Amino acid sequence: MTPDRGTFLKRFRLSGATTVEIHPLTTPIIQSLLDTDLYKLTMMQGVLHQFPWAEVEYEFRCRNLGIDFAPVLEDVDRELDHICRLRFSNDELEFLEGLRFIKRDFIEFLRLFRLNREFITAEMEGEDYVLKIKGPWLHTILYEVPVLAIINEVYFRHHHPGADLEEGLKRLRSKIDLVKEETEKGLQLKFSDFGTRRRFSRDWQETVIKELKSALPDNFMGTSNVYYAWKYNLTPVGTMAHEWLMACQALGPRLADSQKFALEHWAQEYRGDLGIALSDVAGFDAFLKDFDMYFAKLFDGCRHDSGDPIEWGEKLIAHYESLRINAASKVAVFSDGLSFPRAIEIARHFEGRLINYFGIGTNLTNDVVGEPLQIVIKMTRCQGTPVAKLSDSPGKQMCDDQEYLDYMKRVFGKR
């Protein structure tokens, strides 16, 4: 059974046959707990089976300068109250159970699950918007994606109430035409929507997905958003996120072995499914030292999320070749702030040398008006001790404890 389309206040007909259905401002933004990225659910299942006792903390960051969140604080709070009243429906659980890697006991856990409002706080401290999540990992892991989507949508409602969706559609169709043009030249360009966290709005993301499914059926491979995958009979995509490897810095026997510990426990959970390893939590060079022949053969491929993608891909190919593994049989997922011209450049460069897939987020779901927000929620502590991400892109580094960060850099040889 597919989701009910619900009641809409307005329907805007844009150019062509496209209709954008806009929910009234009084309608809560998040209508389903499935309105999240798949990797939150796959990690949550792993936490249930392997680390149900783990306690964690997350913090919100905005990488844009000079953003004032004070006007949206009250609206965001109301939205947070609402998502804590949501439950998974029987139809939603039936869809999840149809995914071969989702296990029955996890479905039964989700049947009882509800987000706890006591685990999340948000307030202004001076000019800073401070949002923190603290509690059991199992019961806080689903906060990140819907909370970021809420903050984005409320912010743009306040700052761009008369957004020109026609202009957004024009930009989207220009991207579609570019992909068609490159495909006609013979380029294999396969991509998915990774844009839930930073979308302009829920309705706009749905419009983008409908357009892509209709216009690029051979290129558009699915979406990370589980709800829209269900609604539009698409493939939900995603495996693990940074927090899986970051938490394992505290959960494993020692920091130096944390990446191996994380990958091993992921493999134990999924037994060959969801085989894309995230490569940038301790820096790519440190990752490759741990990604030995065992893991290189066990995992289908790796995901790029920071640093130069061409340099990353060349290093990955050289690593596979050093292990006598055919790199052309391995998957490379590129997902770091991509535009379509950049994705095309990468696809051309590695054509025939890697199996290339692209996860495109903000450039798809928030290319409507102005500058998109660069906002994140990252784990900062697990079991009361600091954890960190040593990104190959300096702006993506995140840790609230400089002493721990320096220690981690020494352990992983990161300058």
N, C-alpha and C positions, 0 to 999 in steps of 0.2 A: 504494500500500500504506500503510495507517495504522499508527501505532505500536503496539507490543506493550504491553499494559496492565501487564505485569510481575507480580511476586509481592508480595502485601501481607501484613503480619502480622495486621492487624485490619480489620474492616469495622464501622463504627458506623452503625446505622440511626437516623436522626433522625426528626422528625415528618414525616408524610406518607410518600412513597415515596423520600425522599432517603437515600442511603447515602454516608457519607464514608469513603473508603478511606485508611487511615493506614499509611504506610510505617514499618518498624521503624527505631529510632534508629541502627542500624548501617548502614542503607542511605544512601549518599551523597545529599545533597540535589539536586544538579544531575546529571541522568542523560543530558542531551543538550545539545550546543552550540546547538541550536535553542531551548533554554529561555532566551530573551533577547528583547529588544524589536526589532522590525523595523528601527527607524532605525539600530541599530548595524550591521546588515548592509548597509543601503543606503549609509550613510556609508563603511563599509569598502570597498565596491566603488568609490566615488568616490576614496578614498585610493589604492587599487591603481592606478587609471588615471591619476591626476593628481598625487599627492604620495607615491609609494611610498618616497621617501627621507627623509620628515619624521621628526624625533625629538621625542618629547613626554614630559611628566610630568603625573601626576595625583595628587591628594591626597584623602583621606577626611575628611569633616566630619560631626559630629553636632550638630544644632541644639538638641536637648533639653539641659537643664541637669542635671548630677549623675548622668549615666549611667556606670556602671562596667562596662567591657568586659573587665576582667582575667579573670573567670571563664570567658569564652567563647574566649579567645585560642587555647588548644590545639585546641579543636574546629574553630575556623575554619581554623587552619593545616592540619589534616587534610583539610578540604573543599577548600582551595586546591590541595593536592597532587593531589587526585582530578580536579579539572576540567582540570588540565594533562595528564592522561592520556587525555582524551576526544578523539575524532575524529568528523567528520561521516560518517554512514553513507551508503551508496548510495541508500537510500530517502529519506533526508533531503535529499540533493542533488537527487534527482529532483523532490521537492516544490518546492524552491527554483527549480529550472530552469523549472518551470511558471508562475512569476510573470513576467509579460511584461517587467518592467523589470530582471530579473536576467540578466546576460550570461554567455555560455558560458565565456569565459576566467576569470571570477570563480569559476564552479563548479569549474573545474579547479584553481584556486588553493586553494579550500576543501577539495578532495579531499586535499591535502597538509598542510593547516593543523593546527597544534597550539599551544595556549597554552604559553608558556615560563615556567617557575616562577622563573627568575632575574630576570624583569622585575617581580616584585611582592614586597614585604616588608611584614610587619606585626609590631609589637611595642609593648609598653607603655613609655612614657617618663614616669616618675613616675606620675601618675594619668591621663595622656592615652594613648588608643589611637591609634597613628600607623601608618597604612597608606598606602604610596606605590607608585605604578606608574611605571616609567621604562623607555623603550625605543622602538623604531620604532613610529610611530603604527599602521601596518598590522598589527603583531603584538601590540599592546596594547589596541586599541579594543574588543575583545570582553570584556574583563575586567569593566567597570563593572557591568553589570546582574546577572550571576550572583553576583558578589562581594557586592553589596548584598543580594540575596536570601538568600545564605548567612548573612550577619551577622544579618539580621532573624530568620531561622528559628532559628538557634542561640541567639540572645538570648532569644526567647520560649520555646524549649524549657527553658532554664534558669530563667527567671523565672515562667513560667506553665505548668508541666508538666501541670496538670489543667484546662486551659482548657475552658470550657463551650461546646462547638460548637453545642449546641442554642440557646443564647442568640444566638450569631452568626447562625444560620440564621433565628431569629425577626426579628432586625434586618434581614437581607437581604430577607426576605419582606415586611416592612413597607415597604421601599423599592420593591419590585416593585408592591405594591398602590398606592402613591402614584403611580407612573408610569402604571399602568393607569387610575387615576382621572382624571389629567390628560389622558391620551389620549382617554378617553371624552368629555371636554369639548371635544375638538378641537385640543388643543395638539400640535404636532409636536415630539417630543423624541427625538432620535437620539443614541445614545451608544455608546462603546466602552470596554472594560476597558484601563486604562493602569497596572495595579497590580503588575506583576511585581517591580519593585525594592523595594517596601515591603510585600510580602505577609506575612501571618502565617505561612503555610507554603505549600509547593508543593501539598499535598493540598487545602488550603483554597481556594487560587485555582482549582483545577480544579472544586471543588464550586460555587463562585460562578459560573463560566462555564457549567457544565451547567444550573444553575438559571435563569440569565438566558436562555440559548438556548431553553429549554423554555417559560418563562413569558412572555417578551417578544420573540417572533420579529420583530415589526415595529419595535421600538425598539432592540434590541441589534444593533449593526452589525458587531461583531467584536472582536478583541483585538490589543493590541500584541505579545503573546507568540506567537512564531512556532510554537513546538512545539504549543501548544494550538489555534492556528488550523489546523494540520495535522491534529491528532487529532480535532477536532470539526467539520471542514469549515466553518470560519469564514473571514472575510476578515482577513488580517494587515494592521494599519494602522500608519502612521507615515511620516515623511519625513526630517527632519533634526533634530538636537539642537543645544544651545548650543555644543558643542565644534567643530562645523563652522565656525561663524562666528568662534569664539575663535581657532582655529588660524590662520585666515586673517588675523588681526591680525599674525602673524609671517610668513606665507607670501606675502602680497600685497605690492605695491610700496610702499604707505604706509598708515599706520593710518587716515587719514581716508577712504580708499577701500576699507577692508577688508570692509565689508558688501556693497558692490556687487561686489567681487571674489568673495566667497563665493556670492552669489546667481547670478552669471554662470557660475561653474564648476559649480554645481549644475544649472543649466539645460543646460549643455553635456553633462553626464553623462546626464540623464534626458529631455531633448528633449520636455518637456511632461508627462511622468509625474511623480507625487509632487510636485505643485505647491502645497504649502502652505509659506509662508515664516515662519520663526520671527522674532518681532518685538522681543525684549526684551534682546538682548545688550549694546546700547549705550544702552538706554532707548528708549521708543517714539517720542518726538519726533524723536530722531536717526535712527531707522529710517525714519520717514515722509519725511524729507528725502532719503534715498537711494532710497526706494521710489517712483521716478518713474513716468511713464506707461508706459515700456517694461516695467518689472517688474510694475506693477499690472495690465497687460493680459496679460503672460506667465504670471504665477502665478495659480492658481485662487483663492487666498485667503491668509489669515494665521492664525497660532496665537498665542493669548494665554497667557502663563505667569507674569505678575507684574503688580502694580498693580491698580487697581480695574477689573473687567471691563466695567462699564457705561460708565465714562468711556472706556476703551479702544475699545469698540465704536462709541461716538458719534464719536470722533476718526477711526476707520477709515472710517466712512460719509462723514463730511465730506471726508476725503481723496479718496475715490473720486469724490465729487460734484464736487470741485474739478478733477478730471481728466476730467470728463464721462463717467464710467464708472458704470453702473447697479450700485449696491452690492447690490441684491437678487439679482444674478446671481453674487455672490462668496461664498466660504465663509469663515466664522469658526469656528475650532476653539478652544474654551475648555477649559483643562486645568490651571488653577492651584488645587490643593487643594479641589476641588469636592465638595460634598454634593449630594444630589438636590434638596432644597429650593432651594439656591442655583442649580443648573442650571435648574430650572423658572422661577425668577425671571428669569434672564437670557433664557431662551427666550421668555417672555412679552414682555419688553421689546423684543426685536429681531424678533419674529415678523413676517414679510413684508418686513423691511428688510435682512436678511442670511440666508444659508443657514447655519443654526446646527448645529454638531456639538459633542459634549462628550466629553472624555476624562476618565474618572473612575478614580482610582487607589486611594489609601489608604482612602478611605471605602467602597470595595467589598471590597478584599482584606485589610484589617487592622482591621475593625470587629468585633473578637471580644472582646478583653479589654484593660482598661487603656488607657494612652495609647500610640499608635503611635510608633515611632521616626521622627524627621525626619532621615534620613541621606542624604548625597550623596557622590558621587565626581566631582570636577570637574577639568578640565585646568587646570594652573597655569602651564605653560611649553611652548613650542614652539620648536624650533631653539635652545634654550638661553636664550630671552628670555621675559619674563613675558607672560602673556595674562590677560584679565580679563572678567568679566561685570558690567556696570553695570545691575543689576536695578532695576525700578521698585518693588520691594519691598525695603526696606533689609536685611532678614534674609537675603536670597538673594544678596547681593553676595559675590563671592569672588575674592581675589587675594592672593598672598603678598608683593607688592612695592608698598609705599605710594607710592613715587616714580612707578612706572609707572601706578598707579591715578589719581594726581593728574593726570598727563600725559594719560591717556585722557579724563578728565573735561573737561579744557580743550579737547581736540580735538573732542569731541562736544557741547560746551556743556552738560554735565550738572552740576548743582549738588550 
